[in-house]
């Protein structure tokens, strides 16, 4: 059974998770700047790989925390924003597809929608929020849409995330040489730190401003 996360707990958890990630990014940046000789390449490759890992990790962790908070509120379907109702439906239809009485289960879903006062049932957060080791901008846009968030603050960085950070990270992860000059590596730790800050703000504002609720 999922725990119930309070709004204060959500804020504390997303702050704490961001803090240790930023601390490690700072240490990686220091390593790059102080490295000499062959150690520069090693430090740079590590900084690029972990910068991406922290971006993906924070997005997934903070998103799951928001969904856990919303689930714990035990709202009705008619109280939820469309994106959250859609999340509930993904679980319902998945169950229906696996049932031997498939049309019967689909009818159950229709009846559920007609009974708007029914309490919303969410699938588990791990099922709904996944990056699968490759958080491309397209997947990020889908994830942020699931949570009813605005992706405008991140749009200018999509090309950088896909064509620079993720591309270099993949090449490094596949054992290829290069792909991580010291200048890019140091900048990556700063850029990712800023993006994580923006994502924390989006998640916390969603809770504070109740963006998960249906507009009336």
N, CA, C and O of each residue as an XYZ file, in Angstrom:
864
protein
N       0.846     -1.205      0.000
C       0.000      0.000      0.000
C       0.873      1.243      0.000
O       1.842      1.324      0.755
N       0.537      2.203     -0.835
C       1.339      3.418     -0.956
C       1.194      4.283      0.296
O       0.107      4.385      0.865
N       2.281      4.894      0.714
C       2.214      5.799      1.854
C       1.496      7.081      1.432
O       1.359      7.361      0.241
N       1.046      7.847      2.405
C       0.423      9.138      2.124
C       1.449     10.217      2.404
O       1.922     10.363      3.532
N       1.788     10.967      1.380
C       2.795     12.020      1.481
C       2.094     13.363      1.616
O       1.267     13.719      0.776
N       2.413     14.106      2.659
C       1.816     15.423      2.861
C       2.450     16.437      1.915
O       3.490     16.173      1.312
N       1.815     17.593      1.795
C       2.382     18.645      0.954
C       3.724     19.104      1.507
O       4.662     19.346      0.749
N       3.816     19.225      2.832
C       5.092     19.609      3.448
C       6.136     18.526      3.220
O       7.312     18.818      3.002
N       5.695     17.272      3.273
C       6.616     16.175      3.016
C       7.118     16.196      1.588
O       8.294     15.932      1.337
N       6.229     16.511      0.638
C       6.629     16.626     -0.768
C       7.701     17.695     -0.939
O       8.713     17.471     -1.604
N       7.472     18.855     -0.335
C       8.431     19.955     -0.454
C       9.762     19.569      0.173
O      10.818     19.810     -0.412
N       9.719     18.973      1.355
C      10.960     18.570      2.032
C      11.724     17.534      1.215
O      12.945     17.621      1.086
N      11.008     16.556      0.663
C      11.668     15.491     -0.085
C      12.272     15.998     -1.391
O      13.388     15.624     -1.752
N      11.536     16.847     -2.092
C      12.077     17.358     -3.356
C      13.232     18.325     -3.110
O      14.144     18.413     -3.932
N      13.209     19.048     -1.998
C      14.338     19.910     -1.639
C      15.564     19.079     -1.278
O      16.668     19.351     -1.749
N      15.363     18.064     -0.438
C      16.481     17.249      0.029
C      17.107     16.462     -1.121
O      18.330     16.344     -1.203
N      16.271     15.925     -2.007
C      16.808     15.162     -3.125
C      17.604     16.053     -4.070
O      18.621     15.634     -4.623
N      17.138     17.273     -4.249
C      17.872     18.214     -5.090
C      19.196     18.613     -4.447
O      20.202     18.762     -5.141
N      19.204     18.785     -3.136
C      20.398     19.279     -2.437
C      21.591     18.350     -2.618
O      22.689     18.816     -2.924
N      21.401     17.049     -2.437
C      22.558     16.161     -2.551
C      23.016     16.025     -4.001
O      24.202     15.826     -4.265
N      22.089     16.132     -4.928
C      22.465     16.071     -6.343
C      23.287     17.301     -6.728
O      24.286     17.186     -7.438
N      22.870     18.465     -6.264
C      23.621     19.686     -6.562
C      25.007     19.641     -5.909
O      25.985     20.123     -6.481
N      25.079     19.072     -4.733
C      26.371     18.952     -4.061
C      27.325     18.076     -4.869
O      28.505     18.398     -5.008
N      26.816     16.980     -5.396
C      27.675     16.102     -6.196
C      28.066     16.769     -7.509
O      29.204     16.624     -7.955
N      27.148     17.494     -8.135
C      27.487     18.205     -9.366
C      28.577     19.240     -9.110
O      29.460     19.433     -9.946
N      28.520     19.901     -7.968
C      29.555     20.869     -7.614
C      30.910     20.189     -7.453
O      31.932     20.714     -7.895
N      30.911     19.014     -6.816
C      32.160     18.267     -6.644
C      32.721     17.814     -7.990
O      33.933     17.841     -8.205
N      31.836     17.398     -8.891
C      32.270     16.979    -10.231
C      32.880     18.153    -10.994
O      33.887     17.997    -11.686
N      32.271     19.316    -10.866
C      32.787     20.509    -11.537
C      34.173     20.873    -10.998
O      35.064     21.254    -11.757
N      34.339     20.752     -9.704
C      35.649     21.024     -9.094
C      36.695     20.035     -9.595
O      37.834     20.410     -9.874
N      36.297     18.771     -9.707
C      37.232     17.753    -10.202
C      37.702     18.070    -11.617
O      38.880     17.917    -11.937
N      36.774     18.511    -12.458
C      37.123     18.837    -13.846
C      38.118     19.997    -13.879
O      39.100     19.953    -14.619
N      37.870     21.016    -13.094
C      38.706     22.211    -13.121
C      40.092     21.976    -12.530
O      41.054     22.637    -12.920
N      40.197     21.048    -11.600
C      41.481     20.797    -10.939
C      42.268     19.656    -11.569
O      43.440     19.455    -11.251
N      41.622     18.905    -12.467
C      42.289     17.754    -13.076
C      43.403     18.198    -14.012
O      43.350     19.285    -14.586
N      44.407     17.352    -14.159
C      45.535     17.620    -15.034
C      45.839     16.379    -15.863
O      45.579     15.253    -15.438
N      46.389     16.600    -17.042
C      46.797     15.487    -17.893
C      45.624     14.619    -18.314
O      44.546     15.111    -18.647
N      45.867     13.305    -18.289
C      44.819     12.365    -18.704
C      43.619     12.394    -17.771
O      42.519     12.001    -18.159
N      43.822     12.851    -16.553
C      42.721     12.896    -15.592
C      41.625     13.865    -16.024
O      40.484     13.750    -15.576
N      41.966     14.825    -16.899
C      40.958     15.773    -17.373
C      39.856     15.036    -18.140
O      38.669     15.287    -17.929
N      40.258     14.133    -19.027
C      39.268     13.382    -19.800
C      38.395     12.524    -18.899
O      37.176     12.468    -19.065
N      39.029     11.860    -17.950
C      38.273     10.994    -17.039
C      37.271     11.802    -16.221
O      36.105     11.424    -16.109
N      37.729     12.910    -15.652
C      36.849     13.761    -14.842
C      35.721     14.337    -15.695
O      34.586     14.445    -15.232
N      36.028     14.705    -16.933
C      35.013     15.286    -17.815
C      33.960     14.263    -18.195
O      32.766     14.565    -18.202
N      34.400     13.056    -18.510
C      33.461     12.000    -18.886
C      32.550     11.648    -17.709
O      31.354     11.411    -17.883
N      33.131     11.620    -16.517
C      32.332     11.341    -15.324
C      31.309     12.446    -15.089
O      30.165     12.169    -14.727
N      31.717     13.698    -15.292
C      30.815     14.827    -15.072
C      29.644     14.798    -16.039
O      28.510     15.065    -15.642
N      29.901     14.478    -17.300
C      28.822     14.419    -18.289
C      27.853     13.283    -17.970
O      26.636     13.467    -17.983
N      28.407     12.115    -17.685
C      27.558     10.953    -17.404
C      26.680     11.179    -16.177
O      25.487     10.879    -16.197
N      27.271     11.707    -15.113
C      26.507     11.904    -13.880
C      25.579     13.117    -13.964
O      24.546     13.151    -13.295
N      25.935     14.099    -14.771
C      25.013     15.223    -14.964
C      23.707     14.729    -15.570
O      22.624     15.101    -15.119
N      23.815     13.894    -16.589
C      22.604     13.326    -17.179
C      21.870     12.446    -16.169
O      20.645     12.507    -16.063
N      22.620     11.627    -15.427
C      22.003     10.724    -14.458
C      21.209     11.499    -13.407
O      20.125     11.078    -13.004
N      21.756     12.629    -12.968
C      21.045     13.427    -11.973
C      19.809     14.094    -12.565
O      18.786     14.211    -11.890
N      19.893     14.527    -13.804
C      18.723     15.119    -14.454
C      17.600     14.086    -14.537
O      16.476     14.349    -14.109
N      17.902     12.933    -15.078
C      16.897     11.887    -15.193
C      16.396     11.458    -13.816
O      15.193     11.332    -13.590
N      17.328     11.238    -12.911
C      16.959     10.763    -11.579
C      16.078     11.735    -10.834
O      15.126     11.327    -10.170
N      16.386     13.034    -10.937
C      15.585     14.007    -10.211
C      14.196     14.150    -10.816
O      13.208     14.243    -10.087
N      14.112     14.168    -12.122
C      12.809     14.281    -12.785
C      11.898     13.128    -12.370
O      10.730     13.338    -12.042
N      12.436     11.917    -12.386
C      11.633     10.747    -12.029
C      11.253     10.777    -10.549
O      10.096     10.545    -10.198
N      12.219     11.060     -9.690
C      11.956     11.050     -8.243
C      10.943     12.118     -7.845
O      10.004     11.840     -7.100
N      11.133     13.336     -8.339
C      10.221     14.430     -7.987
C       8.828     14.204     -8.573
O       7.827     14.523     -7.931
N       8.759     13.662     -9.776
C       7.461     13.383    -10.404
C       6.693     12.334     -9.617
O       5.491     12.472     -9.390
N       7.383     11.300     -9.207
C       6.728     10.257     -8.417
C       6.257     10.799     -7.075
O       5.207     10.399     -6.571
N       7.034     11.709     -6.499
C       6.628     12.305     -5.223
C       5.333     13.101     -5.382
O       4.443     13.020     -4.536
N       5.229     13.873     -6.472
C       3.997     14.633     -6.708
C       2.812     13.698     -6.893
O       1.737     13.928     -6.340
N       3.013     12.647     -7.672
C       1.923     11.709     -7.912
C       1.539     10.987     -6.620
O       0.364     10.705     -6.386
N       2.529     10.694     -5.790
C       2.241     10.063     -4.505
C       1.419     10.998     -3.611
O       0.506     10.561     -2.910
N       1.756     12.276     -3.648
C       0.997     13.262     -2.877
C      -0.452     13.332     -3.360
O      -1.379     13.307     -2.550
N      -0.645     13.418     -4.671
C      -1.996     13.519     -5.229
C      -2.794     12.249     -4.930
O      -3.971     12.319     -4.575
N      -2.157     11.107     -5.073
C      -2.847      9.848     -4.774
C      -3.337      9.821     -3.332
O      -4.445      9.367     -3.049
N      -2.494     10.313     -2.422
C      -2.840     10.305     -1.004
C      -3.998     11.209     -0.643
O      -4.602     11.041      0.416
N      -4.322     12.169     -1.504
C      -5.450     13.063     -1.232
C      -6.795     12.372     -1.420
O      -7.817     12.829     -0.907
N      -6.783     11.261     -2.166
C      -7.992     10.455     -2.368
C      -9.142     11.280     -2.947
O     -10.266     11.261     -2.445
N      -8.826     11.993     -4.003
C      -9.832     12.821     -4.657
C     -10.738     11.974     -5.545
O     -10.405     10.841     -5.895
N     -11.873     12.535     -5.898
C     -12.789     11.877     -6.823
C     -12.390     12.218     -8.266
O     -11.652     13.171     -8.514
N     -12.891     11.426     -9.192
C     -12.586     11.671    -10.597
C     -13.043     13.050    -11.042
O     -12.363     13.711    -11.827
N     -14.186     13.482    -10.547
C     -14.705     14.771    -10.986
C     -13.936     15.944    -10.375
O     -14.163     17.092    -10.757
N     -13.037     15.673     -9.439
C     -12.217     16.725     -8.842
C     -10.859     16.866     -9.523
O     -10.164     17.864     -9.332
N     -10.487     15.874    -10.308
C      -9.151     15.836    -10.895
C      -9.089     16.511    -12.260
O     -10.063     16.519    -13.011
N      -7.920     17.077    -12.564
C      -7.658     17.605    -13.902
C      -7.638     16.448    -14.900
O      -7.414     15.295    -14.533
N      -7.876     16.779    -16.157
C      -7.985     15.744    -17.187
C      -6.767     14.829    -17.243
O      -6.912     13.618    -17.407
N      -5.579     15.389    -17.109
C      -4.364     14.577    -17.225
C      -4.305     13.509    -16.145
O      -3.813     12.408    -16.391
N      -4.799     13.818    -14.957
C      -4.768     12.847    -13.867
C      -5.843     11.777    -14.033
O      -5.634     10.619    -13.672
N      -6.983     12.164    -14.576
C      -7.994     11.159    -14.897
C      -7.440     10.200    -15.952
O      -7.668      8.992    -15.890
N      -6.711     10.755    -16.917
C      -6.106      9.922    -17.957
C      -5.116      8.934    -17.357
O      -5.039      7.789    -17.802
N      -4.356      9.365    -16.349
C      -3.427      8.457    -15.684
C      -4.177      7.301    -15.032
O      -3.748      6.149    -15.108
N      -5.285      7.612    -14.401
C      -6.095      6.556    -13.791
C      -6.593      5.583    -14.856
O      -6.622      4.372    -14.637
N      -6.983      6.120    -16.005
C      -7.526      5.271    -17.065
C      -6.473      4.332    -17.640
O      -6.794      3.218    -18.053
N      -5.224      4.773    -17.667
C      -4.180      3.879    -18.202
C      -4.127      2.590    -17.390
O      -3.965      1.504    -17.946
N      -4.263      2.715    -16.094
C      -4.264      1.523    -15.254
C      -5.506      0.689    -15.452
O      -5.430     -0.537    -15.531
N      -6.657      1.346    -15.535
C      -7.916      0.632    -15.714
C      -7.939     -0.148    -17.030
O      -8.347     -1.308    -17.070
N      -7.491      0.513    -18.112
C      -7.522     -0.166    -19.411
C      -6.456     -1.260    -19.490
O      -6.651     -2.266    -20.172
N      -5.341     -1.071    -18.804
C      -4.327     -2.122    -18.764
C      -4.901     -3.373    -18.105
O      -4.687     -4.492    -18.573
N      -5.629     -3.165    -17.017
C      -6.280     -4.290    -16.347
C      -7.316     -4.935    -17.272
O      -7.443     -6.159    -17.320
N      -8.044     -4.104    -17.995
C      -9.082     -4.620    -18.886
C      -8.486     -5.481    -19.997
O      -9.039     -6.523    -20.348
N      -7.352     -5.039    -20.548
C      -6.723     -5.779    -21.635
C      -6.224     -7.140    -21.166
O      -6.133     -8.072    -21.965
N      -5.903     -7.263    -19.901
C      -5.385     -8.516    -19.361
C      -6.502     -9.440    -18.870
O      -6.246    -10.576    -18.469
N      -7.716     -8.954    -18.903
C      -8.839     -9.732    -18.380
C      -9.401    -10.665    -19.448
O      -9.368    -10.359    -20.640
N      -9.923    -11.818    -18.995
C     -10.573    -12.747    -19.926
C     -11.939    -12.225    -20.351
O     -12.469    -12.631    -21.384
N     -12.507    -11.325    -19.553
C     -13.784    -10.688    -19.901
C     -13.498     -9.239    -20.300
O     -13.932     -8.295    -19.640
N     -12.752     -9.094    -21.402
C     -12.220     -7.786    -21.786
C     -13.307     -6.737    -21.970
O     -13.206     -5.647    -21.408
N     -14.345     -7.042    -22.745
C     -15.368     -6.025    -22.980
C     -16.093     -5.695    -21.681
O     -16.500     -4.554    -21.462
N     -16.250     -6.685    -20.832
C     -16.883     -6.431    -19.552
C     -16.088     -5.458    -18.711
O     -16.663     -4.591    -18.052
N     -14.756     -5.593    -18.724
C     -13.921     -4.689    -17.954
C     -13.925     -3.291    -18.567
O     -13.869     -2.298    -17.841
N     -13.989     -3.207    -19.891
C     -14.084     -1.902    -20.528
C     -15.397     -1.211    -20.153
O     -15.430     -0.002    -19.922
N     -16.470     -1.991    -20.096
C     -17.760     -1.438    -19.679
C     -17.655     -0.935    -18.241
O     -18.232      0.095    -17.894
N     -16.922     -1.661    -17.417
C     -16.716     -1.216    -16.030
C     -16.051      0.158    -15.990
O     -16.392      0.996    -15.155
N     -15.102      0.383    -16.897
C     -14.412      1.675    -16.957
C     -15.390      2.775    -17.357
O     -15.375      3.865    -16.786
N     -16.240      2.484    -18.340
C     -17.230      3.470    -18.776
C     -18.169      3.823    -17.626
O     -18.481      4.993    -17.407
N     -18.609      2.819    -16.904
C     -19.488      3.070    -15.765
C     -18.773      3.913    -14.706
O     -19.369      4.792    -14.083
N     -17.507      3.628    -14.522
C     -16.724      4.405    -13.566
C     -16.706      5.874    -13.949
O     -16.856      6.742    -13.089
N     -16.522      6.162    -15.238
C     -16.484      7.539    -15.694
C     -17.841      8.224    -15.530
O     -17.906      9.426    -15.273
N     -18.909      7.467    -15.677
C     -20.233      8.054    -15.518
C     -20.528      8.368    -14.051
O     -21.337      9.243    -13.741
N     -19.870      7.649    -13.169
C     -20.057      7.880    -11.738
C     -18.918      8.769    -11.243
O     -17.980      8.289    -10.606
N     -19.004     10.053    -11.535
C     -17.899     10.964    -11.285
C     -17.565     11.122     -9.806
O     -16.490     11.612     -9.460
N     -18.467     10.715     -8.948
C     -18.215     10.854     -7.516
C     -17.328      9.731     -6.980
O     -16.951      9.744     -5.809
N     -16.995      8.763     -7.830
C     -16.158      7.656     -7.380
C     -14.741      8.155     -7.110
O     -14.222      9.013     -7.824
N     -14.138      7.608     -6.081
C     -12.776      7.998     -5.720
C     -11.790      7.492     -6.767
O     -11.871      6.344     -7.202
N     -10.877      8.340     -7.160
C      -9.917      7.997     -8.212
C      -8.967      6.894     -7.751
O      -8.538      6.862     -6.598
N      -8.655      6.009     -8.662
C      -7.725      4.917     -8.387
C      -6.534      5.045     -9.320
O      -6.668      4.881    -10.533
N      -5.361      5.339     -8.751
C      -4.152      5.495     -9.548
C      -3.346      4.195     -9.565
O      -3.290      3.492     -8.556
N      -2.725      3.872    -10.697
C      -1.709      2.816    -10.692
C      -0.522      3.275     -9.844
O      -0.452      4.442     -9.457
N       0.405      2.368     -9.557
C       1.549      2.762     -8.745
C       2.441      3.743     -9.499
O       2.474      3.746    -10.729
N       3.164      4.577     -8.749
C       3.977      5.644     -9.345
C       5.069      5.098    -10.269
O       5.388      5.715    -11.285
N       5.644      3.939     -9.916
C       6.711      3.373    -10.735
C       6.220      2.991    -12.124
O       6.975      3.034    -13.095
N       4.945      2.618    -12.208
C       4.375      2.252    -13.509
C       4.119      3.489    -14.364
O       4.357      3.476    -15.572
N       3.637      4.547    -13.739
C       3.241      5.746    -14.481
C       4.420      6.639    -14.838
O       4.398      7.303    -15.874
N       5.460      6.665    -13.984
C       6.588      7.578    -14.177
C       7.857      6.773    -14.394
O       8.422      6.219    -13.451
N       8.300      6.711    -15.638
C       9.512      5.977    -15.985
C      10.319      6.764    -17.001
O       9.766      7.455    -17.856
N      11.641      6.646    -16.893
C      12.522      7.258    -17.893
C      13.197      6.193    -18.724
O      13.542      6.431    -19.881
N      13.391      5.019    -18.146
C      13.978      3.881    -18.844
C      15.354      4.199    -19.384
O      15.729      3.723    -20.456
N      16.117      5.009    -18.645
C      17.502      5.269    -19.004
C      17.701      6.144    -20.213
O      18.812      6.200    -20.739
N      16.677      6.831    -20.679
C      16.822      7.620    -21.902
C      15.758      8.709    -21.929
O      14.788      8.618    -22.681
N      15.942      9.733    -21.111
C      14.933     10.777    -20.972
C      15.098     11.829    -22.076
O      15.544     12.947    -21.819
N      14.734     11.458    -23.294
C      14.739     12.401    -24.399
C      13.665     13.458    -24.173
O      12.746     13.279    -23.374
N      13.806     14.560    -24.896
C      12.853     15.655    -24.705
C      11.426     15.202    -25.002
O      10.489     15.642    -24.335
N      11.249     14.327    -25.995
C       9.911     13.836    -26.323
C       9.311     13.090    -25.140
O       8.134     13.264    -24.825
N      10.115     12.263    -24.487
C       9.632     11.518    -23.330
C       9.405     12.456    -22.152
O       8.465     12.268    -21.379
N      10.259     13.463    -22.012
C      10.081     14.437    -20.936
C       8.784     15.206    -21.124
O       8.053     15.431    -20.159
N       8.487     15.614    -22.358
C       7.234     16.339    -22.624
C       6.026     15.490    -22.277
O       5.040     15.995    -21.742
N       6.099     14.194    -22.583
C       4.996     13.306    -22.248
C       4.851     13.187    -20.733
O       3.739     13.200    -20.205
N       5.979     13.072    -20.042
C       5.944     12.929    -18.589
C       5.368     14.175    -17.930
O       4.539     14.082    -17.024
N       5.808     15.328    -18.387
C       5.353     16.571    -17.765
C       3.875     16.826    -18.088
O       3.160     17.437    -17.293
N       3.422     16.358    -19.252
C       2.003     16.471    -19.594
C       1.158     15.569    -18.700
O       0.027     15.914    -18.359
N       1.697     14.431    -18.327
C       0.987     13.528    -17.431
C       0.681     14.205    -16.101
O      -0.346     13.936    -15.478
N       1.578     15.082    -15.673
C       1.419     15.753    -14.390
C       0.719     17.101    -14.523
O       0.579     17.830    -13.541
N       0.281     17.433    -15.735
C      -0.425     18.692    -15.950
C       0.453     19.916    -15.779
O      -0.036     20.979    -15.395
N       1.754     19.782    -16.061
C       2.687     20.884    -15.889
C       2.967     21.581    -17.216
O       2.717     21.027    -18.286
N       3.481     22.784    -17.134
C       3.841     23.578    -18.305
C       5.308     23.341    -18.639
O       6.171     23.508    -17.777
N       5.602     22.953    -19.883
C       6.996     22.671    -20.237
C       7.711     23.879    -20.831
O       8.852     23.754    -21.275
N       7.063     25.052    -20.850
C       7.671     26.250    -21.437
C       9.054     26.572    -20.863
O       9.952     26.906    -21.635
N       9.269     26.489    -19.536
C      10.591     26.825    -18.998
C      11.711     25.913    -19.496
O      12.887     26.248    -19.354
N      11.361     24.769    -20.075
C      12.372     23.789    -20.476
C      12.584     23.733    -21.986
O      13.539     23.116    -22.457
N      11.699     24.375    -22.744
C      11.721     24.241    -24.204
C      13.050     24.642    -24.830
O      13.521     23.978    -25.753
N      13.653     25.708    -24.348
C      14.896     26.194    -24.935
C      16.061     25.232    -24.716
O      17.094     25.349    -25.375
N      15.903     24.289    -23.801
C      16.988     23.355    -23.495
C      16.795     21.990    -24.148
O      17.656     21.122    -24.006
N      15.697     21.779    -24.854
C      15.440     20.462    -25.424
C      16.534     20.046    -26.414
O      17.007     18.911    -26.378
N      16.924     20.946    -27.277
C      17.949     20.595    -28.257
C      19.270     20.277    -27.563
O      19.964     19.333    -27.938
N      19.611     21.068    -26.552
C      20.856     20.812    -25.806
C      20.796     19.466    -25.098
O      21.770     18.714    -25.110
N      19.659     19.159    -24.484
C      19.529     17.893    -23.765
C      19.670     16.704    -24.714
O      20.352     15.731    -24.391
N      19.032     16.775    -25.878
C      19.046     15.647    -26.810
C      20.345     15.563    -27.603
O      20.977     14.509    -27.670
N      20.738     16.691    -28.206
C      21.859     16.681    -29.150
C      23.228     16.778    -28.487
O      24.236     16.390    -29.077
N      23.264     17.288    -27.277
C      24.549     17.451    -26.613
C      24.686     16.523    -25.404
O      25.488     15.589    -25.426
N      23.914     16.774    -24.361
C      24.105     16.010    -23.130
C      23.793     14.527    -23.313
O      24.633     13.684    -22.998
N      22.616     14.195    -23.810
C      22.234     12.797    -23.941
C      23.097     12.075    -24.976
O      23.480     10.923    -24.772
N      23.400     12.743    -26.076
C      24.242     12.113    -27.107
C      25.616     11.778    -26.554
O      26.121     10.674    -26.757
N      26.222     12.734    -25.853
C      27.546     12.491    -25.284
C      27.483     11.418    -24.204
O      28.346     10.543    -24.134
N      26.464     11.492    -23.373
C      26.329     10.484    -22.316
C      26.209      9.096    -22.907
O      26.833      8.158    -22.409
N      25.412      8.944    -23.967
C      25.246      7.629    -24.587
C      26.549      7.114    -25.175
O      26.880      5.936    -25.034
N      27.281      7.992    -25.829
C      28.563      7.575    -26.405
C      29.538      7.135    -25.319
O      30.249      6.143    -25.478
N      29.565      7.872    -24.222
C      30.446      7.502    -23.108
C      29.990      6.180    -22.497
O      30.810      5.308    -22.209
N      28.680      6.035    -22.301
C      28.138      4.818    -21.698
C      28.413      3.591    -22.555
O      28.494      2.477    -22.037
N      28.558      3.788    -23.871
C      28.825      2.682    -24.777
C      30.318      2.428    -24.956
O      30.729      1.650    -25.817
N      31.124      3.097    -24.128
C      32.554      2.809    -24.113
C      33.367      3.501    -25.177
O      34.487      3.076    -25.460
N      32.841      4.559    -25.780
C      33.585      5.269    -26.818
C      34.462      6.356    -26.198
O      34.129      6.922    -25.157
N      35.562      6.631    -26.840
C      36.490      7.641    -26.345
C      35.972      9.042    -26.677
O      35.154      9.221    -27.580
N      36.464     10.025    -25.929
C      36.108     11.405    -26.214
C      34.710     11.761    -25.760
O      34.187     11.197    -24.799
N      34.106     12.721    -26.480
C      32.730     13.158    -26.272
C      32.512     13.928    -24.970
O      31.369     14.107    -24.549
N      33.581     14.383    -24.329
C      33.376     15.107    -23.075
C      34.528     16.064    -22.819
O      35.354     15.810    -21.942
N      34.601     17.169    -23.573
C      35.647     18.144    -23.306
C      35.370     18.830    -21.981
O      34.227     18.889    -21.526
N      36.426     19.347    -21.366
C      36.323     19.895    -20.013
C      35.355     21.072    -19.936
O      34.609     21.196    -18.965
N      35.359     21.934    -20.946
C      34.473     23.084    -20.935
C      33.017     22.673    -20.941
O      32.214     23.193    -20.167
N      32.675     21.737    -21.815
C      31.287     21.266    -21.874
C      30.906     20.582    -20.575
O      29.805     20.786    -20.063
N      31.808     19.771    -20.038
C      31.510     19.022    -18.817
C      31.196     19.952    -17.651
O      30.227     19.747    -16.920
N      32.035     20.985    -17.487
C      31.798     21.939    -16.393
C      30.483     22.685    -16.593
O      29.723     22.884    -15.645
N      30.217     23.098    -17.837
C      28.962     23.801    -18.126
C      27.751     22.899    -17.910
O      26.691     23.363    -17.488
N      27.914     21.602    -18.202
C      26.803     20.668    -18.055
C      26.350     20.574    -16.607
O      25.152     20.500    -16.335
N      27.296     20.576    -15.679
C      26.914     20.491    -14.262
C      26.114     21.720    -13.836
O      25.200     21.620    -13.019
N      26.464     22.877    -14.393
C      25.746     24.114    -14.068
C      24.357     24.116    -14.705
O      23.367     24.445    -14.052
N      24.294     23.749    -15.979
C      23.017     23.755    -16.695
C      22.035     22.768    -16.085
O      20.862     23.090    -15.894
N      22.507     21.580    -15.784
C      21.631     20.570    -15.185
C      21.161     21.020    -13.806
O      20.005     20.802    -13.442
N      22.047     21.645    -13.041
C      21.644     22.171    -11.746
C      20.507     23.178    -11.881
O      19.561     23.164    -11.094
N      20.604     24.046    -12.877
C      19.544     25.028    -13.115
C      18.247     24.384    -13.558
O      17.170     24.799    -13.129
N      18.334     23.373    -14.412
C      17.132     22.682    -14.881
C      16.436     21.946    -13.735
O      15.208     21.932    -13.651
N      17.225     21.343    -12.864
C      16.631     20.665    -11.714
C      15.937     21.666    -10.790
O      14.876     21.376    -10.238
N      16.538     22.837    -10.627
C      15.890     23.898     -9.839
C      14.524     24.245    -10.421
O      13.537     24.365     -9.694
N      14.483     24.405    -11.742
C      13.226     24.751    -12.408
C      12.197     23.641    -12.250
O      11.008     23.903    -12.065
N      12.658     22.414    -12.325
C      11.721     21.305    -12.199
C      11.194     21.205    -10.770
O      10.015     20.916    -10.564
N      12.049     21.438     -9.793
C      11.577     21.456     -8.408
C      10.485     22.517     -8.234
O       9.454     22.263     -7.611
N      10.727     23.705     -8.791
C       9.745     24.774     -8.688
C       8.420     24.362     -9.316
O       7.355     24.625     -8.759
N       8.490     23.710    -10.484
C       7.265     23.272    -11.165
C       6.507     22.252    -10.326
O       5.283     22.325    -10.218
N       7.216     21.314     -9.739
C       6.582     20.274     -8.932
C       5.956     20.870     -7.679
O       4.807     20.575     -7.350
N       6.709     21.704     -6.986
C       6.196     22.289     -5.746
C       5.037     23.243     -5.999
O       4.086     23.287     -5.219
N       5.114     24.009     -7.087
C       4.000     24.903     -7.429
C       2.747     24.110     -7.788
O       1.629     24.535     -7.495
N       2.941     22.961     -8.422
C       1.794     22.128     -8.768
C       1.049     21.701     -7.512
O      -0.180     21.632     -7.499
N       1.804     21.415     -6.455
C       1.175     21.029     -5.187
C       0.555     22.235     -4.490
O      -0.580     22.173     -4.018
N       1.304     23.328     -4.427
C       0.825     24.510     -3.710
C      -0.385     25.146     -4.382
O      -1.308     25.611     -3.712
N      -0.371     25.160     -5.715
C      -1.455     25.794     -6.460
C      -2.534     24.808     -6.900
O      -3.488     25.177     -7.585
N      -2.370     23.548     -6.495
C      -3.346     22.488     -6.791
C      -3.638     22.383     -8.284
O      -4.795     22.360     -8.704
N      -2.577     22.321     -9.071
C      -2.736     22.218    -10.515
C      -3.283     20.858    -10.940
O      -3.637     20.663    -12.103
N      -3.349     19.940    -10.016
C      -3.870     18.600    -10.303
C      -5.389     18.563    -10.237
O      -6.007     17.552    -10.572
N      -5.989     19.665     -9.806
C      -7.435     19.699     -9.676
C      -8.105     20.245    -10.934
O      -7.529     21.043    -11.672
N      -9.297     19.807    -11.149
C     -10.095     20.251    -12.286
C     -10.488     21.714    -12.111
O     -10.914     22.124    -11.031
N     -10.345     22.495    -13.174
C     -10.733     23.893    -13.113
C     -12.249     24.002    -13.203
O     -12.886     23.340    -14.021
N     -12.811     24.844    -12.354
C     -14.267     24.998    -12.344
C     -14.673     26.397    -12.780
O     -15.863     26.706    -12.832
